[in-house]
Amino acid sequence: MSNKPDFIAYSVKQTKEGQRGIWTAIGSVWRHRTGDGFDVVLNAMPLDGRIVCVAPKAEEQAPAK
């Protein structure tokens, strides 16, 4: 795995209708070198079971492993 993750894993908790959800970084995701899959390293698990993975922004730091 490279040091920089391809995606950051977030737990997204829904709030009241019309409000933005609460996004909490819970891990990192790396593509396999062959391109056939991913390695997911989680530091926490969401209570509602929802995980969203998005590409990191330039200013974002990956959660510690």
C-alpha positions, 0 to 999 in steps of 0.5 A: 500500500502506498502512504497516501490513500486513494479514498477516505472512509467516513461515517455519515450520520443523518440529521434533521431533514434539510440539514447536512449530515455529520461526516466523521473520518473513520479510515482509509482506502487503497486500490490494489495494484492490479486494480481488482479491489481495495484494502479498507483500514477502519479505525472505527465502525459506524453505528448505523452501518453507513460508510461513504468513501470519497477521494481526499482533498489536497488539504485533507489528511488521512486518519492515522492507521 
